[in-house]
C-alpha cells in the first residue's frame, strides 16, 4: 500500500486495491456497492464444513484444510528513516479462468500447504443465504507469482450452503495472500454478481453488482487470517454507502503543524474537506475522506506535518520534526514523530471511522534572539536580496510613490533625502544614506544614532532566507469580522522560502494571563517586480479564544493585549513588541 514510503512507518494493512492482477473473467462490474463490515455473524459459522462446495444444502465429502495459524504481529520498524518502496514484480499476462463446474461436482481437496506456510495462510468462508444457487464466475489472484490457492473456490454453493478455501502467500516478502472471486446469483436472469475480495490483514470487502437492493454481502472479519462473507436476500433499497472517514488531529503543543504531504490509497477517494494546511498550537484540525468507488470504497490514507522547536532539543540541532499519521478502513491507526525526541508523544483514539491523533509535548520557551541589524544602503545599490525592495516599500508607506524594483537610483535617493529632511528636527542626518538611524525611523523602532555597517559599499548580499517585520509599530491589526489578528513580514534574502517557517508569539491579555504559541508565515500576498522583498501575512485566527472561551462568541475581551513576536535566529531574529487594543463594543 502506498503508505510505507510516505509515512516512514511500518506498513498499514493493505487496502483492497489490486496491483498485479493476472486473472479476470466474467461480466463487467457495474454499480457495485460494498456493504457494512460487521464484527461477527449472528449465526456462528465456526462450525462450517471448511472448503466444501455444496449442492442442495448438503456438503460434499471433502476434507477440511488444516487449521490456520495466525502470524504474530511484526515489530514496527525504527522511525525516522524512509524504507525503499518495493516495485510490483512483473507478472506474465496469462489469464487463467476458473470455469464453473456442474452444480454437483465435488470440490478439489485443498493441498497441504506445509507447516512452514501456515503463518501465511488465510481462510475464506462463503455462506449462501440468498435463496438461490451461487455459481463461480471468475477468480482473481493478485500477483500470482507470490499468492496461491489451496483448492479452488467452490464452483457452486447451494442456498443455505457453505463453502471455504484457503489462500496463501508463497514467500515472506509478499505476505498479503490477496484476491477475489465472483459468484453469479442464479435468479434466472444470470446478471447479478456477488463478489468477495480478500487481503490478509486488511478489511474484507463484499459487493453486489448491479445493486438493485435485492441482495447484500455481509463481510465479517474473524481475525487477520479468516474472513467470512454472507450472501443474503435483502428487501428494500440498496444499502447506503459507508459514512466518510473522519480524521482529527488534536495539537496540544505550542507548535504549529504545517502540512507537507498527504495522500490516499484509492484513486477514487478524495478529501472532503482536505487536511488543513496548518494546525495551530492548542487547536484541532479535522478533515474527512470519501470514496466514489462503489466496488472498493477504501478511504485509507496518510498525512505528514512538519513543525519546529526553538530552541532545538538535545540531539536535533535543526529543531525540525515531522508528525506522520496514517489510517485504514479496518480501524488501524499508525503514526510517529521523526526523529524521536523526549517529551513528544503521539496517541491514538476514536473509533474505526473517526480516528483521533493526539499530539502532546512540552510547552514552548520564549527566548527572542539578539537585536536584528540591517545593511547600509546607498545610491547605486541594486538589490539581489530584497533589501532595496524593502526600503522602497517602507518609503511608500511614508508617502513616496516608488516602483518597487530593487534599484537604488535617483527617485529612491530623492525619497530617502525627503524622509530624512522631514525628521531633521529629531536628529536624523540628511545624507541620502540609509544606515542604522534612518532604518530605525523608517521601521518605527527605537531611535538610533547615525552608524553604518562597516562594509564596502555595494558589496553586501543577504544569503539564504531572512525576514523583517514591515514595521515596529502599528501591528498587529485585528479583523473583527474574521476574528483574526494579522501582522506583516518582508522577505530579505537571495531566496524567498520564509513561508516554510513559523513565528513565535507571546501575548499577555488584559487579565494578565499569557500564552506562548507559533503561527506560520503565509505565502506572499504581494510580490515585487523582482520577486524579492515580498510581503507575507502572519495570521492569528480565532483570536477571541486565545485565553479560553469568550463571553461573547467571536469577540475577544476588551482591553490591551501586549504582543511580542520574533523570527528565529536563522531568519535574522527580528523581534516585534507592541500593543493591540480591543475596544469595547
N, C-alpha and C positions, 0 to 999 in steps of 0.2 A: 504494500500500500504506500502511497507517496509520502506518508508522514515521516518515515525514518530519516531520510536525508535532510528534511527541512526542520524537523524538531530537534535533532541531535539527541534522540531518546531511544529507549528500547522500542521495538515496533509495536504499534497498536494491533489489535485483532484485525485481520484483513477484511476489507469490505467485500461485497458481493460482485464487484466489477470483475470481469473475467478475462484477464490477459492470457494469451496463449491458447485460445480455443482451437481444437482441431476437429471436433465432431459436431456438426449441426445438421439436423434433419427435421422435417415436419412442417406444418403450416406456419405462415408468418405470424409473429407475435403482434397482436394489436390490442390496444386498450387494456393492457394488463393492470392489475392493481394488487398490491401486497396487503394482506390482512394484518390485524393487530397481533403482535407476538405475545403469547401467554407464557406464564412461568411453568405451568403444568397442565395436564389434561384432567378433566373431571373424572374420566374413567381411566384408571391407572392401567396403562398398556404395557407395563413392565413384564407382563406375563405373555405378551405376544410371541407366537412361534417365530423366532427370528429367521429372516431370509427365506420366507415361504410364500411364493405366489399361490393364490387360492382361487378356486372356482366354486361357485355356489355356496360360499361361506365355509367350505371345508378345506383346511390346509393340506397341501400336498406333502407327502412324507419326505421332507428334506431336512438333513441335519442342520442344526443351528450353528452359526460361527462361534468361535471361541470368544469368551468374554473380552470386552475391550478394556485395556488398562489405560487409565488417564495419566498423561505425562505430567510430571511435576513442573510447575511454572519456572520458566527460565529466570535467572537472576538478572536485574537490569544492568545494562552496560554502563560504564562510567560516563558521567555527564561532561559536557564541555568540549567534546570532540565530535566532529561530523563524520559518521561512518560512510563508506562508499555506498552508492546506490547500485544494487545488483541489476544488471540488464537481463530481460527475459531471454531464456535460452531459445534459439531458433527451433521451430518445430516443423516437421515435414507436413506439407499441406495435403494429407491423405485423409479423406473423410471415411470414417468407419461408422456406418449407420447400424443401429440395433433394430433389426426387423422384428415387428411384433410377431410373437408366436401364437399358435392357436390357444384358445382360452383354457383348454385342458392340458396344455403342455407342461410337463414338470420343470421345475427350476433347475438350473445348473448349480450343483453344490458349490459353495464358496471354497476357494483354495485356501489351504492353511498358510497364512502369511508368515508363519515362523515367529519364534519368541522375540527376536530382535526387532521385528516390525511392530509389535504390539503397542508401544508408546505412540506410534504414528497412525494408528487405525481409528476410524470413525464409523459408527453405525448409523444408518439412516432407516427409520421406520416410517411406513406409509399405511395409514388406516383409512379405509374407504367407507364412508357413511353417506355417500351421495345419493343412494337409491338406484344407481346404475353401475355397470361394469366399467372399470378403468383399463385401458389398453395402452401399453407403452408405444409412444410415437417416435421419440428421439432421446438420445443420451448425449450429453456434452461432458467431456472430461477436460479440465483445464490443464494445459501443459502436460500432455500425455507422456512426455519423457520423464516426468517426476511423480505422476499420480497413476494409480491403477485401481481396479475394482476387484474385490474378491467375490466373484459371482456377479452376474448382470442384475440390474434392477428387474423386479418381477415383470414378465411380459404381460400378465393380466392379473388384476385384482378384482374379485367379485365384490358386490355390495355386502357390507358388513365383514369383509375380509381384511386381512393384514398382509403386508409384505415387508421384507427387510433385506438389506445388503450392506456390505462393508466397503468403504473407500479407504485407501491407504497411500501414504507418501512413500516414495522409493528411496529417498535419501534425507539426511539431516538438514541440508541447506534449503530444502523446499518442503516444509512440514505441513503445508496447508491442507492437502488432500481435499481438493475442491472440485465441484462440477455441478451438473443439473440434469434433471430428467423431466420430459413432458409426457403426460398421460392424456389421451382423449377420453372424455366422459361420454359413453356410448348412449346418448339420449335419442338417437335416431337421425339427427342432423349431422353428426360427426364433425362439429365445428368447435365445440367448447373444449379448451385445454386446461388441465390442472398442472401447474409446473412447480417443481421443488428445486431449490438451489441450496447447496451446502458448501461450507468452507470451514474447516476445522478452526475452532477458537473464535469464530465470528457469529453474528446473529443469523439464524435460519430465515429463509425467505420463501414464502408460498404465494402463488398468484393464480388468478383465473383469467383466461383470455378467450374471447372477448368477455367482458364482465357486465352482464345484464342484471346481476343481483340474484341469479338463481342458485349460485354455488359460491362457497368461500373455501379457502385453505387456511386452517389454523396452524401456525408454525410454533412448535414447542421445543424449547431448549432444555435438555435434561443433562446438562454438563457439557464441557468442551468437546467430548467425544461421542455424544449421542444427540441426534435431532429426531423429532417426531413431527410428521405432517398429517393432519386430519382433514380429508376432503369431505365437506358436508353440504347437504342441501340447505339453501338459505332463502327465506321468504322476506320480501321487501326490497328496498332499493340497494344498489351496490354499497358495500361498506365504505365509509368515509376514509380518506387518506389520513395517515398519522399527523398529529399536530406538529408544527415546526419544532426543531431542536432549539431550545432557549439556553444561551450561554451567558453566564455572569462572571465578571472579574471584579472582585472586591479588593481594592487597593488600600490597605490600611497602613501605608507608609507615608512619608512626606515627599517621596519621589514621584515625578511624572512619568508614566509609562508612555512610550512613543512607539507606535506601530511600525514594524519593519516589514513584515510579510505575513500573509495569511493565504489559506487555500483549502480546497475541498477535494475529496477523493472522487466524487461523482461529478462528471462534467455537466450533468443536467441539474445539479443542485446549485443553489445561489444563496447569498447572504441577504436577508431582509429583516432589519437593516444590516449594513456592513459593520464589521468591527470598528469601534471608534478610533480615530487617528491618535487620540491621546486620552489617557485616563489620569486625571489629576490626583494628587495625594489626598487620601481621605474620601475619595469618591468611588462610585461603582460604574463600571462600563458594561453595557448589555447589548447583545445582538442575537440574531436568530438565523437558522438555516432551513430552507425548504427545498424540496425536490419536485421537479416536474416530470420525473421518470416514474410512470405508474408500475413498471415491472420491477425495478430495483431502486427504490427510493432512499438510497443511502444519504445520510447527512453528516458523515464523519468528516473531520477536518482539523485544522491547526491554526494557531496564531502565535507570532513571535513579537514580543515587545522589548524595546531597549530602554534602559534607564541608567542614570548616572548618580554616583555617590561622591560627594565632595565635602571634606577631604576624603581621598580614597582609603579604603580599609587596608589593613596589612595583607600583603600577598597579591594585591591587584592595584599596581600603581596608576593604571589608567582610570580607575574608578568606574569603568564601563561594564555593565552586566546585561544579560538577556533573560527575560522571562519567557519560557516556552510552554505552551499548553496544547493539548490535543484531546479530542473527544470522539467517541464511536457510538454507533447506533445501539450496541448491546449494553450501554451504560458504563463502559470502561472509560475512565479519565486518566490521562497521564500528563506529567509536566515536570519541569525542573527549572532551576536557576543556574545559569552558567556564566562564569565559573562559580563553584560553590563558595559560600562565604559565611562565616559565623554570624548568626543573628538574622539571616534572611531565610524565610521559610515559605513554602507553598503547600496549602492544604486543599483537600478535595471534599466536596459535599454535594448536596442536592440530589435529585432523582435521576432516573435514566434519561429523561427528556429535558431536564433543566439542570445540567451540571453547574456547580458554583466553585470557582477557584479563588481562594482567599490568600492574598499576598501580605505577609507581615514582616516587619523588620524594625530596626532601631529608628527613632526619630532623627531628623536631620540636624546637624550642627549649623550654626550661623556664624561664619568667620569670613567677613569681607577681606579680600586681598588688599595689598598696599595701594596707594593712590595711583590711578592711571595717568599716563602722560601722552601728550600729543606732539607730533613732529612740527618743526618750524617750517612754515610755507612762505614763499615769496614769489614775486613776479618771475615768470619763466618756467615755473613748475608745471609739469604735465603728468597728471596722476595715472599711475598704473595700479593703484591700490585703493581708490575710493576716498582718499583724504581730501583732495581738492573738491571732489563732488560734495563731500560732507560740508566743507567750508561754504560752497556756493548755496547749499540748501539752508544753512544757518543764516547767511546774508539775506536770502529770500524771505525767511521768516521775520527778518527785521525790516523788510520793506523793499529790498532790492528786487530787480526783475531780471535775473541772470538765467542764461541757458546752462543747465547742469550738464556740462560736457567734459569736466575734469581738466580744463585748460586754464591756468592762471595767467590770463593775458590782460589787455587794457581794461576791459569792462569790469573784470573781477578786482583789479587793482584799485580802480576808482571807487568801487563799492566798499572795499576794505578801508580806504582812507576816509570815506564819508562816515563810516561807522565809528572809526577812531576819533574823528573830529567831534562827533556827537557826544562822546564820553570823555572829551578832553578835560572837562572840569573835575572829573573823577580820577584824574591822573593818568589816563590812557595816552601812551605815546603815539603821535601821528607819524608813522614812518612807513606805512604800507606793508610791513612785515607782520605775519601772524605768528607770534610767539606765545609764551605762557600767559602773558597779561591779556592779549587780545582774545585768545581762546577762552579764558575764564569769563570774560564779559559776553562773548558770543554764546557760550553754553549756559550762561546764567548761574555760574557756580561761585565759589568763594573767590574774591578778588586776589590777583597775584601780581607780583612785580614784573617789569619787563625782563624777559630772560629767553634765550634761545636754547636749542637742544645741543649746540656744540658740534653739529655735523657739518660737513662740507655742503654748501648749497647744491640743491638739485640731486643729491646722492641717495636720499632715503627712499626705500620701498618697503611697505609693511608686508611681510611674508606670511602666508598661511591665512587662517581665519582670525578676525578680530572684530570687536563690536564696541560701539559707544552709544550711550543714551543720547537721543536727539537734543534734549535739554536737561539741565539740572534742576529745573523748576517747572511749574505748570503741568505736572503729571502726578499721579495718573488722572485720567478723565473717567467719570462714571456715567454710563449709559443706563438710565433708569428703565427704559423700555426693554432692554436686553438683560438687565440686572447683571451688568458686567463692567469691570474696571479695565482700562486699557492704557498701555504705555507703548512708546515708540523707540526703536533702536535703529542704528545705521550700521551697515557692514563696512568695515575698513580693513582691507587686506587684498592680496592679489588673487584670492578666490573668495566666493561667497557661498559658504556652506553652513552659516550660523544657524539656519533653520533646523539643523540636526541637534542643536544644543538646547539647554534649559537655563532659566534664570531662577535664582533662589531669592525668595521673599521672606521678610519678617514684617508682619503687620500687627500693631498694637491697637486694639479697639477702644472705643470711648470708655468702656468699663475697666480698662487696664489689662484685660486678657490679651494674650498674644498667640500668634500661630506662625510657624515656620513651614514653608512648602515651596514647591517648584512649579513653574509653568514653562511650557516650551516656547521657543522663538518661532513665530509663524513664518510661512513663506512670504516673500516680498509682496507688499501691496502696491509699491511704487518703485519702478526701476529707472535708473538714469540712462542717458543716451549711451554711455559706455558700458553699462552692465555692472559697474562698480558703484559703491556708495548707495546701495539700495536700502529702502526703508522697510522695516518689518514691524509688525504689531505683536505685542505680548499681551494676551487677554486673560483676565481672571473671571471666568464665568461663574455664575451663582454666587456673586459677591455677598448677597444678603445672608447666605447660610454659612459663612466662614466660621462664625462663632456659635453655631447651633441654629436651631430652628427659629426664624424671626417671628416677632409678634404678628406682623402682617406679611403674608406670603409674598416673596419677591421684593420686599422693601427692607433695606438694612436699617439698623438703629441709627438715629440721628446723632451727629457729633463728629469729632475729629478722629481720623484714622492715621496714625503715624506709619509711614511706609518706608522701608529700607529694602533695596534690591541691588543685587550685584551679578555681574557676569563672572564666570570662572577665570582663574589666572591665565588659562590657555587662550581666552578671548580678550585678554587685556586687563581684566579685573575692575572695570569701571563700575563705580558704586553710586547709587541714587539715594538721596534722602529727601523726603518731602511729606506733606500732609494732605490727605484727601478729606474734605469736609462734606458731610452729608447733611443737608438742611432738613428741617422738619417739614413734613408735607402737610 
